[in-house]
């Protein structure tokens, strides 16, 4: 038994096993989004989600104003504002989906830790 296996086994407590048992094997996008909103940065995630909704409405409004503008200066102005809102919306969504990916990766790492610990137990290498 290597020292790293001992550290993994001691780090895995009953809370981790219960957490992993509560996870489904197949989780949809909305379940993962809920995990982001309730995770360690849940407050920030809720703020980012709300700002994404507001930015989406602003993007639709700016796009409508761009297509209904009459003067060339208005078209240029609303086009640039629409482009800026579109870029901001993209960055907001990138942050949110990166957060979903991080939590999914952490979930899989926890599952691997549990599998290593259970494998060590079944092989009789209990410390």
Backbone torsions as a table, in degrees:
resi	resn	phi	psi	omega
1	UNK	NA	128.9	-179.2
2	UNK	-88.4	158.7	179.2
3	UNK	-61.9	-31.5	-179.8
4	UNK	-68.5	-34.8	176.0
5	UNK	-64.8	-39.2	177.1
6	UNK	-63.6	-40.9	179.0
7	UNK	-65.6	-38.1	178.3
8	UNK	-65.4	-44.0	-178.5
9	UNK	-64.6	-40.9	179.9
10	UNK	-72.8	-29.9	179.6
11	UNK	-73.1	-27.5	179.4
12	UNK	-84.0	107.9	178.6
13	UNK	-106.2	-173.9	-177.3
14	UNK	-65.7	-30.1	177.6
15	UNK	-63.1	-40.7	178.5
16	UNK	-65.3	-41.4	178.9
17	UNK	-64.7	-40.8	178.2
18	UNK	-66.3	-38.3	177.8
19	UNK	-62.3	-45.9	-179.6
20	UNK	-67.7	-33.5	178.0
21	UNK	-68.3	-27.3	-178.9
22	UNK	-79.6	-14.5	-178.1
23	UNK	-81.6	139.1	175.4
24	UNK	-81.9	158.4	178.0
25	UNK	-74.2	-40.8	-179.8
26	UNK	-111.6	111.8	179.8
27	UNK	-116.0	133.1	-179.1
28	UNK	-81.4	177.6	-177.5
29	UNK	-65.1	-40.3	-177.6
30	UNK	-69.9	-31.7	175.0
31	UNK	-66.9	-41.8	178.5
32	UNK	-66.6	-36.4	176.4
33	UNK	-64.7	-38.5	176.1
34	UNK	-63.3	-36.4	176.5
35	UNK	-63.6	-38.0	178.7
36	UNK	-66.3	-42.1	-178.2
37	UNK	-70.6	-21.1	-178.8
38	UNK	-108.6	1.6	-175.8
39	UNK	-76.3	-164.9	-177.4
40	UNK	-61.1	-31.1	177.5
41	UNK	-107.1	38.7	-175.3
42	UNK	-59.7	-40.4	179.5
43	UNK	-63.5	-45.5	177.7
44	UNK	-65.5	-38.7	-179.7
45	UNK	-64.7	-39.0	177.3
46	UNK	-65.6	-39.7	177.0
47	UNK	-63.7	-44.1	179.4
48	UNK	-64.5	-41.5	179.2
49	UNK	-63.0	-43.7	178.7
50	UNK	-64.1	-40.7	178.6
51	UNK	-67.9	-30.6	175.9
52	UNK	-66.5	-39.1	177.7
53	UNK	-65.4	-46.0	178.6
54	UNK	-62.0	-43.0	-179.9
55	UNK	-65.3	-33.6	176.8
56	UNK	-64.5	-43.8	176.8
57	UNK	-64.9	-40.7	178.2
58	UNK	-63.6	-38.1	178.9
59	UNK	-64.3	-43.7	177.8
60	UNK	-64.0	-43.5	179.5
61	UNK	-63.1	-46.5	-179.0
62	UNK	-65.1	-37.8	176.2
63	UNK	-64.2	-41.1	177.1
64	UNK	-62.9	-43.1	178.6
65	UNK	-65.3	-35.2	178.0
66	UNK	-63.0	-46.9	-177.3
67	UNK	-76.0	-18.4	179.3
68	UNK	-103.4	4.1	179.9
69	UNK	-71.7	150.8	-177.1
70	UNK	-108.8	-41.1	-178.4
71	UNK	-87.3	157.5	-178.2
72	UNK	-67.6	-33.9	177.2
73	UNK	-68.0	-38.8	177.6
74	UNK	-66.0	-40.8	179.0
75	UNK	-63.0	-43.9	179.1
76	UNK	-63.8	-46.1	-178.8
77	UNK	-60.6	-52.7	-177.3
78	UNK	-69.9	-28.0	174.7
79	UNK	-66.3	-43.6	178.5
80	UNK	-67.8	-39.4	178.2
81	UNK	-65.7	-40.6	177.4
82	UNK	-63.1	-43.5	178.0
83	UNK	-62.2	-42.3	177.6
84	UNK	-63.4	-41.7	178.7
85	UNK	-66.1	-37.3	178.3
86	UNK	-65.1	-41.1	178.3
87	UNK	-66.5	-42.9	178.4
88	UNK	-62.7	-41.1	178.3
89	UNK	-61.6	-40.7	178.6
90	UNK	-63.3	-42.8	178.8
91	UNK	-66.2	-39.1	178.8
92	UNK	-63.3	-45.9	-179.6
93	UNK	-67.3	-35.8	177.7
94	UNK	-61.8	-42.7	179.0
95	UNK	-63.3	-44.3	-176.9
96	UNK	-64.3	-45.5	-178.7
97	UNK	-73.1	-29.0	173.3
98	UNK	-65.8	-37.1	176.7
99	UNK	-64.7	-41.2	176.8
100	UNK	-62.0	-41.6	-179.9
101	UNK	-65.7	-39.8	178.7
102	UNK	-62.3	-46.4	-179.6
103	UNK	-66.0	-34.6	176.7
104	UNK	-66.6	-40.3	178.2
105	UNK	-66.4	-41.9	177.3
106	UNK	-62.8	-37.2	177.8
107	UNK	-61.7	-44.0	179.9
108	UNK	-68.4	-35.9	176.4
109	UNK	-64.0	-41.2	176.8
110	UNK	-62.3	-40.8	179.0
111	UNK	-63.0	-41.2	178.1
112	UNK	-65.6	-38.7	177.2
113	UNK	-61.1	-43.8	179.7
114	UNK	-64.4	-40.9	179.6
115	UNK	-64.8	-39.6	177.9
116	UNK	-64.9	-42.9	-179.5
117	UNK	-66.1	-42.1	179.1
118	UNK	-68.2	-35.6	176.5
119	UNK	-64.8	-39.6	178.3
120	UNK	-66.2	-36.3	177.9
121	UNK	-66.6	-42.2	-178.2
122	UNK	-70.9	-24.3	177.9
123	UNK	-85.4	-0.8	176.5
124	UNK	81.2	19.6	178.4
125	UNK	-96.1	43.5	-179.9
126	UNK	-75.2	127.7	-178.4
127	UNK	-86.2	NA	NA
